[in-house]
Amino acid sequence: MENKMTQKAPSWSNVMEAEERGCFEFFWREVSLTPEGLGLIRDNDVNREMCSIASVGYGLAALAIGAERGYVGRREAEERAVGTLRTMKERPVRIHGFYYHFLQMEDASRYGRSEVSIIDTALFLMGALCAGEYFGGECKLLWKEIYAEVDWEWYRDPVKNQFYMGYHEARKSEDSDGHFGHWDHYAEQLIMYFLGVAAPKYPVPPSILYDCPLFCDVYRDSGLIYHSHCGALFVYQFSHAFLNLKGKKDRRGIDWYENSVRATYANRQYCIDNPRGRKTYHENAWGLTACMTPRGYSGGQGALPCFGNDRNETDGTVAPCGPIGSLPFAPREVAEAMEFFAGIPELQGKYGFLDAYNLDVEPAWFSDRCIGIDKGVSLLMLENYRSGLIWRLTDQNEYIRKAFELLEIR
């Protein structure tokens, strides 16, 4: 593969700048400009009808980055941010303040039979927070109004003191109000606790963080890792892309930033060890995470440690967003991976790296698309590594500061 499919990669600084600019362009271009759907952003650049509210959140944070780096003018970026927040306040149907996971691009109506999603609402709110802090004025006011309407207590199971995993009206019955599942292990949900405990109208108790069960293990000499279900790397990245947890510990003494560092190195080592003999994996092709695969989208691409005995669904697919989303955690190793990816012509797209590739199928498979949440975590972590901008914006927010105190993370 390296001999036949790679070419000399550009320098690290050029690779980093090209990928960050490409990620920004996804959020700037894959957008609805209709009056009813202004600012909505596609889940991916192939399905033209489906908006992901998480993409919208990452896109709002992207506007701050684009304005700061001069990719677009500040006034133009602010106008896009205000228009997007007006749309999200006025157009979509909301259930107790929460959004459906997917919306129609043209008019912000519900897409298909998608669920009401707490995690995707949280990702939207964090991106909106970043835009509000950066641009101020109407942008910040709209964010506050939208945030205040979210009834976090409605999404909490008071018996278990855990957030439900999801809500769908089709699941209503004599025994269920439509909520299903629980956030009952460590994953990407830390932002939900921060937003929930500090909410101005409908907060949840800070104990919700500490009532979430934790599962831990090691991979070789990784040190103890509080791990997710299938070991996908995005769960150690999404909240950290917004929250600056470096050097902080919760009241149990857990350093969640260090946990992500350990998970990153374990993920890479798993690919180096390659226990399943995949053709794609090696020291510069790692970062197993949810992504497109030859069989479609899979959330089960991951590495040890995870639940059970290697119960992940790894099939040889590698996504560039896996390492890039861990850039602050392992800069040298991520730089080497990005330079390697840059030398694969088939992996280059109009918005930087395509979503994923796999050499364990015949012929070798390369994704035909970019996905918003993957471009989003890449963009934010690139910027956090380069300037710390997103972390500075959330650090200055009054609700995030309050949440750090309530959750006793210091």
C-alpha positions as a printed NumPy array, in Angstrom:
array([[  0.   ,   0.   ,   0.   ],
       [  2.712,   2.477,   0.951],
       [  4.636,   1.812,  -2.269],
       [  1.7  ,   1.829,  -4.678],
       [ -0.845,   4.186,  -3.146],
       [  1.129,   6.894,  -1.393],
       [  3.107,   9.87 ,  -2.536],
       [  5.413,  12.236,  -0.703],
       [  3.308,  14.168,   1.775],
       [  3.584,  17.944,   2.229],
       [  5.062,  19.348,   5.422],
       [  3.227,  18.973,   8.72 ],
       [  2.327,  22.657,   8.96 ],
       [  0.882,  22.614,   5.44 ],
       [ -1.08 ,  19.436,   6.139],
       [ -2.508,  20.929,   9.324],
       [ -3.528,  24.195,   7.672],
       [ -5.011,  22.446,   4.631],
       [ -7.12 ,  20.123,   6.772],
       [ -8.35 ,  22.878,   9.067],
       [ -9.299,  25.059,   6.102],
       [-10.983,  22.097,   4.401],
       [-12.991,  21.31 ,   7.537],
       [-14.123,  24.92 ,   7.764],
       [-15.189,  24.918,   4.12 ],
       [-17.465,  21.942,   4.785],
       [-19.427,  23.96 ,   7.338],
       [-19.398,  27.11 ,   5.237],
       [-20.602,  25.478,   2.021],
       [-22.785,  22.532,   3.066],
       [-25.467,  24.849,   4.357],
       [-29.053,  25.755,   3.615],
       [-29.641,  29.32 ,   2.45 ],
       [-33.439,  29.056,   2.187],
       [-35.475,  31.478,   4.34 ],
       [-37.008,  28.571,   6.296],
       [-33.784,  26.643,   6.835],
       [-31.116,  29.335,   6.859],
       [-27.905,  28.071,   8.429],
       [-28.817,  24.392,   8.691],
       [-25.832,  22.176,   7.881],
       [-25.838,  18.788,   6.225],
       [-24.982,  15.627,   8.072],
       [-22.739,  14.735,   5.123],
       [-21.989,  16.115,   1.678],
       [-23.743,  13.307,  -0.245],
       [-27.216,  13.295,   1.327],
       [-28.4  ,  16.746,   0.31 ],
       [-31.666,  16.724,   2.306],
       [-30.599,  15.757,   5.832],
       [-29.385,  18.265,   8.41 ],
       [-27.648,  17.067,  11.561],
       [-28.15 ,  19.368,  14.545],
       [-24.71 ,  18.297,  15.788],
       [-23.299,  19.51 ,  12.458],
       [-25.058,  22.814,  13.077],
       [-23.343,  23.044,  16.458],
       [-19.924,  22.327,  15.06 ],
       [-20.675,  24.756,  12.246],
       [-21.446,  27.559,  14.679],
       [-18.118,  26.998,  16.417],
       [-16.529,  26.893,  12.953],
       [-17.772,  30.419,  12.278],
       [-15.73 ,  31.718,  15.196],
       [-12.683,  29.852,  13.9  ],
       [-13.223,  31.065,  10.335],
       [-13.531,  34.673,  11.421],
       [-10.493,  34.422,  13.697],
       [ -8.317,  32.888,  10.986],
       [ -9.581,  35.157,   8.224],
       [-11.164,  32.377,   6.176],
       [-14.228,  34.64 ,   5.982],
       [-14.965,  38.172,   7.127],
       [-16.073,  38.629,  10.717],
       [-19.288,  40.449,   9.745],
       [-20.206,  37.761,   7.236],
       [-19.553,  35.02 ,   9.798],
       [-21.585,  36.821,  12.466],
       [-24.517,  37.289,  10.093],
       [-24.451,  33.552,   9.327],
       [-24.335,  32.736,  13.055],
       [-27.266,  35.024,  13.9  ],
       [-29.308,  33.683,  10.996],
       [-28.614,  30.103,  12.061],
       [-29.632,  30.743,  15.648],
       [-32.809,  32.5  ,  14.567],
       [-33.679,  29.457,  12.485],
       [-32.978,  27.079,  15.361],
       [-35.045,  29.181,  17.746],
       [-38.034,  29.735,  15.485],
       [-38.359,  26.878,  12.995],
       [-37.798,  23.329,  14.343],
       [-40.324,  21.538,  16.513],
       [-38.771,  21.067,  19.938],
       [-39.786,  18.656,  22.665],
       [-39.206,  20.212,  26.087],
       [-36.526,  22.31 ,  24.408],
       [-34.705,  19.363,  22.809],
       [-34.245,  18.933,  19.082],
       [-34.792,  16.017,  16.779],
       [-31.491,  14.493,  15.743],
       [-32.024,  15.192,  12.036],
       [-33.952,  17.954,  10.264],
       [-34.953,  18.642,   6.684],
       [-32.45 ,  21.02 ,   5.141],
       [-34.976,  23.226,   3.395],
       [-37.468,  23.992,   6.157],
       [-36.098,  22.631,   9.486],
       [-38.908,  20.106,   9.853],
       [-38.189,  16.688,  11.336],
       [-36.263,  14.379,   9.02 ],
       [-37.914,  10.976,   8.735],
       [-38.591,   9.388,  12.113],
       [-35.46 ,  10.555,  13.874],
       [-35.393,  10.562,  17.657],
       [-35.274,  13.51 ,  20.039],
       [-31.578,  13.5  ,  20.921],
       [-30.047,  14.839,  24.103],
       [-26.425,  14.416,  23.013],
       [-26.953,  16.057,  19.639],
       [-28.869,  18.895,  21.287],
       [-25.914,  19.309,  23.647],
       [-23.436,  19.416,  20.758],
       [-25.566,  22.059,  19.065],
       [-25.756,  24.105,  22.262],
       [-21.996,  23.989,  22.826],
       [-21.318,  25.217,  19.3  ],
       [-23.908,  27.947,  19.755],
       [-22.257,  28.903,  23.042],
       [-18.926,  29.329,  21.238],
       [-20.495,  31.556,  18.597],
       [-22.263,  33.574,  21.275],
       [-19.078,  34.132,  23.239],
       [-17.109,  35.063,  20.123],
       [-19.576,  37.408,  18.425],
       [-21.577,  38.61 ,  21.436],
       [-24.638,  40.805,  20.883],
       [-27.694,  39.175,  19.314],
       [-25.799,  35.941,  18.816],
       [-25.21 ,  35.519,  22.524],
       [-28.733,  36.599,  23.393],
       [-30.244,  34.004,  21.044],
       [-28.027,  31.295,  22.519],
       [-29.145,  32.166,  26.041],
       [-32.802,  32.082,  25.029],
       [-32.48 ,  28.694,  23.332],
       [-30.477,  27.23 ,  26.225],
       [-32.962,  28.437,  28.824],
       [-35.791,  26.568,  27.109],
       [-34.156,  23.136,  27.49 ],
       [-35.803,  21.084,  30.258],
       [-32.905,  18.873,  31.337],
       [-34.93 ,  17.435,  34.209],
       [-37.455,  15.983,  31.711],
       [-34.642,  13.927,  30.194],
       [-33.436,  12.575,  33.568],
       [-34.522,   9.276,  35.072],
       [-35.078,  10.288,  38.722],
       [-34.823,   6.697,  39.944],
       [-31.37 ,   6.032,  38.504],
       [-30.345,   9.692,  38.416],
       [-29.086,   9.206,  34.881],
       [-29.989,  10.842,  31.606],
       [-32.065,   8.708,  29.298],
       [-30.326,   7.72 ,  26.08 ],
       [-33.127,   8.938,  23.813],
       [-36.792,   9.763,  23.337],
       [-39.206,   8.675,  20.615],
       [-42.967,   9.032,  20.772],
       [-43.394,   5.659,  19.056],
       [-42.   ,   4.025,  22.201],
       [-44.803,   5.335,  24.406],
       [-46.764,   2.616,  26.158],
       [-48.35 ,   1.821,  29.5  ],
       [-44.87 ,   1.153,  30.825],
       [-42.922,   3.914,  29.056],
       [-43.299,   7.64 ,  28.46 ],
       [-41.192,   7.361,  25.307],
       [-37.737,   7.626,  26.845],
       [-35.405,   4.697,  26.28 ],
       [-32.007,   3.526,  27.45 ],
       [-29.647,   5.333,  29.791],
       [-26.288,   7.058,  29.648],
       [-25.009,   4.433,  32.047],
       [-21.294,   4.327,  31.229],
       [-18.587,   6.753,  30.211],
       [-18.946,   8.104,  26.693],
       [-19.121,  11.499,  25.009],
       [-21.736,  12.922,  27.386],
       [-19.695,  15.153,  29.728],
       [-21.06 ,  18.262,  28.016],
       [-24.57 ,  17.116,  28.955],
       [-23.676,  17.269,  32.64 ],
       [-22.121,  20.712,  32.3  ],
       [-25.086,  22.152,  30.438],
       [-27.596,  20.328,  32.628],
       [-26.368,  21.319,  36.087],
       [-25.875,  24.998,  35.2  ],
       [-29.169,  25.426,  33.31 ],
       [-30.987,  28.645,  34.283],
       [-34.52 ,  27.173,  34.454],
       [-34.515,  23.372,  34.496],
       [-31.246,  22.136,  36.036],
       [-30.391,  18.625,  37.144],
       [-28.475,  17.783,  40.338],
       [-24.673,  17.696,  40.116],
       [-24.776,  14.165,  41.511],
       [-25.827,  12.986,  38.026],
       [-22.169,  12.964,  36.996],
       [-21.209,  10.79 ,  39.937],
       [-24.144,   8.386,  39.618],
       [-23.048,   7.323,  36.155],
       [-21.391,   3.886,  36.476],
       [-17.777,   3.689,  35.382],
       [-15.947,   0.738,  33.893],
       [-12.184,   0.647,  33.693],
       [ -9.414,  -1.531,  32.351],
       [ -5.96 ,  -1.278,  30.819],
       [ -4.483,  -2.114,  27.459],
       [ -0.939,  -3.315,  27.893],
       [  0.88 ,  -0.493,  29.727],
       [ -1.727,   2.211,  29.071],
       [ -2.552,   2.865,  32.676],
       [ -6.122,   2.707,  33.928],
       [ -8.695,   3.873,  31.358],
       [-12.343,   4.631,  32.077],
       [-13.656,   3.244,  28.836],
       [-16.675,   3.257,  26.594],
       [-18.747,   0.398,  25.209],
       [-16.823,  -0.415,  22.037],
       [-13.659,   1.643,  22.439],
       [-14.434,   4.154,  19.673],
       [-12.111,   7.122,  19.997],
       [-14.731,   9.849,  19.44 ],
       [-16.188,   9.287,  22.918],
       [-12.914,  10.553,  24.408],
       [-12.928,  13.605,  22.113],
       [-16.33 ,  15.215,  21.576],
       [-16.787,  16.811,  25.008],
       [-13.085,  17.626,  25.221],
       [-13.245,  19.525,  21.943],
       [-15.366,  22.091,  23.808],
       [-14.347,  21.743,  27.463],
       [-10.874,  22.576,  28.694],
       [-10.329,  19.826,  31.258],
       [ -6.541,  19.788,  31.148],
       [ -5.025,  19.798,  34.621],
       [ -8.39 ,  19.351,  36.357],
       [ -9.809,  16.475,  38.403],
       [-13.298,  15.694,  39.628],
       [-14.005,  15.113,  43.314],
       [-13.05 ,  11.436,  42.943],
       [ -9.636,  12.442,  41.666],
       [-10.325,  11.396,  38.063],
       [ -8.434,  13.413,  35.458],
       [-10.67 ,  13.143,  32.386],
       [ -8.141,  14.823,  30.105],
       [ -5.479,  12.298,  31.067],
       [ -8.055,   9.563,  30.512],
       [ -8.38 ,  10.702,  26.896],
       [ -4.608,  10.81 ,  26.53 ],
       [ -4.358,   7.216,  27.708],
       [ -7.218,   6.08 ,  25.479],
       [ -5.536,   7.726,  22.487],
       [ -2.235,   5.928,  23.02 ],
       [ -4.029,   2.637,  23.72 ],
       [ -5.968,   2.998,  20.466],
       [ -2.77 ,   3.546,  18.525],
       [ -1.006,   0.65 ,  20.241],
       [ -3.931,  -1.642,  19.466],
       [ -3.508,  -0.831,  15.772],
       [  0.234,  -1.435,  15.968],
       [ -0.345,  -4.801,  17.683],
       [ -3.116,  -5.493,  15.16 ],
       [ -4.487,  -8.646,  16.844],
       [ -6.955,  -9.263,  14.019],
       [ -4.383,  -8.909,  11.29 ],
       [ -6.023,  -6.027,   9.423],
       [ -4.173,  -4.746,   6.373],
       [ -4.962,  -1.102,   7.052],
       [ -3.653,  -0.729,  10.6  ],
       [ -0.144,   0.297,  11.574],
       [  1.701,   2.944,  13.587],
       [  0.486,   5.769,  11.331],
       [ -2.926,   4.319,  10.437],
       [ -4.84 ,   4.277,  13.706],
       [ -7.539,   6.15 ,  15.603],
       [-10.39 ,   3.638,  15.36 ],
       [-13.67 ,   5.492,  15.743],
       [-17.239,   5.741,  14.456],
       [-17.164,   6.456,  10.724],
       [-18.228,   5.341,   7.277],
       [-17.186,   1.784,   6.37 ],
       [-17.628,  -0.366,   3.249],
       [-20.914,  -1.54 ,   4.827],
       [-22.2  ,   1.918,   5.669],
       [-21.897,   4.008,   8.819],
       [-20.649,   2.117,  11.882],
       [-20.409,   3.294,  15.47 ],
       [-18.621,   0.115,  16.47 ],
       [-15.131,   0.778,  15.141],
       [-12.985,   0.819,  18.24 ],
       [-10.043,  -0.554,  20.159],
       [ -9.349,  -2.106,  23.529],
       [-10.131,  -1.533,  26.289],
       [-13.868,  -1.924,  25.82 ],
       [-16.709,  -4.027,  27.219],
       [-16.308,  -7.778,  26.937],
       [-13.471,  -9.635,  25.263],
       [-12.651,  -7.488,  22.24 ],
       [-16.316,  -6.903,  21.441],
       [-15.694,  -4.103,  18.996],
       [-16.6  ,  -4.342,  15.328],
       [-13.277,  -3.425,  13.775],
       [-13.191,  -4.37 ,  10.109],
       [-10.03 ,  -2.661,   8.892],
       [-11.524,   0.819,   8.446],
       [ -9.474,   3.837,   9.531],
       [-10.866,   7.372,   9.745],
       [ -8.492,  10.379,   9.702],
       [-10.736,  12.151,  12.219],
       [ -9.731,   9.482,  14.759],
       [ -6.157,  10.704,  15.19 ],
       [ -6.938,  14.351,  14.351],
       [ -9.569,  14.539,  17.098],
       [ -6.81 ,  13.517,  19.524],
       [ -4.262,  16.073,  18.351],
       [ -3.891,  17.853,  21.728],
       [ -3.514,  14.467,  23.461],
       [ -0.712,  13.039,  21.29 ],
       [  0.691,  15.747,  18.98 ],
       [  3.703,  13.908,  17.569],
       [  1.835,  10.709,  16.789],
       [ -1.085,  12.581,  15.238],
       [  1.266,  14.677,  13.098],
       [  2.847,  11.507,  11.75 ],
       [ -0.568,  10.02 ,  10.989],
       [ -1.763,  13.167,   9.217],
       [  1.368,  13.286,   7.076],
       [  0.784,   9.645,   6.16 ],
       [ -2.864,  10.287,   5.227],
       [ -1.784,  13.275,   3.144],
       [  0.292,  10.925,   1.027],
       [ -2.712,   8.834,  -0.039],
       [ -4.218,  10.442,  -3.165],
       [ -7.472,   8.496,  -2.93 ],
       [ -8.129,   9.938,   0.53 ],
       [ -8.107,  13.57 ,  -0.583],
       [-11.42 ,  15.383,  -1.117],
       [-12.708,  18.897,  -1.571],
       [-12.974,  19.364,   2.204],
       [ -9.659,  17.804,   3.131],
       [ -9.523,  14.138,   4.039],
       [-12.464,  11.957,   3.078],
       [-14.139,  10.205,   5.976],
       [-12.364,   6.831,   5.976],
       [-10.677,   4.058,   4.027],
       [-10.263,   0.281,   4.246],
       [ -7.655,  -1.993,   2.651],
       [ -9.21 ,  -5.214,   3.964],
       [-11.742,  -5.352,   1.157],
       [-11.148,  -5.989,  -2.526],
       [-10.744,  -3.564,  -4.158],
       [ -9.505,  -1.147,  -1.513],
       [-12.346,   1.081,  -0.356],
       [-12.305,   4.863,   0.1  ],
       [-15.27 ,   6.812,   1.408],
       [-17.18 ,   8.962,  -1.054],
       [-18.085,  11.616,   1.529],
       [-17.262,  13.815,   4.464],
       [-19.366,  13.673,   7.644],
       [-20.115,  16.798,   9.656],
       [-19.387,  15.493,  13.139],
       [-16.081,  14.007,  11.973],
       [-15.054,  17.248,  10.275],
       [-16.28 ,  19.101,  13.345],
       [-14.166,  17.349,  15.946],
       [-11.18 ,  17.565,  13.592],
       [-11.648,  21.311,  13.125],
       [-12.075,  22.103,  16.808],
       [ -9.147,  19.994,  17.947],
       [ -6.902,  21.439,  15.24 ],
       [ -7.777,  24.925,  16.445],
       [ -7.444,  24.03 ,  20.115],
       [ -3.985,  22.647,  19.429],
       [ -2.96 ,  25.684,  17.398],
       [ -4.454,  28.485,  19.475],
       [ -6.782,  27.167,  22.201],
       [ -9.581,  29.362,  20.816],
       [-12.554,  27.085,  21.521],
       [-11.328,  26.288,  25.02 ],
       [-10.908,  30.004,  25.748],
       [-14.433,  30.744,  24.578],
       [-16.022,  28.096,  26.772],
       [-13.77 ,  28.939,  29.732],
       [-15.132,  32.504,  29.745],
       [-18.794,  31.461,  29.649],
       [-20.644,  32.067,  32.92 ],
       [-22.61 ,  28.819,  32.761],
       [-19.562,  26.672,  32.07 ],
       [-17.705,  28.324,  34.943],
       [-20.708,  27.637,  37.176],
       [-20.816,  24.018,  36.029],
       [-17.162,  23.451,  36.917],
       [-17.938,  24.595,  40.459],
       [-21.161,  22.613,  40.806],
       [-19.539,  19.441,  39.485],
       [-16.462,  20.009,  41.678],
       [-14.039,  19.702,  38.783],
       [-11.007,  21.76 ,  39.68 ]])
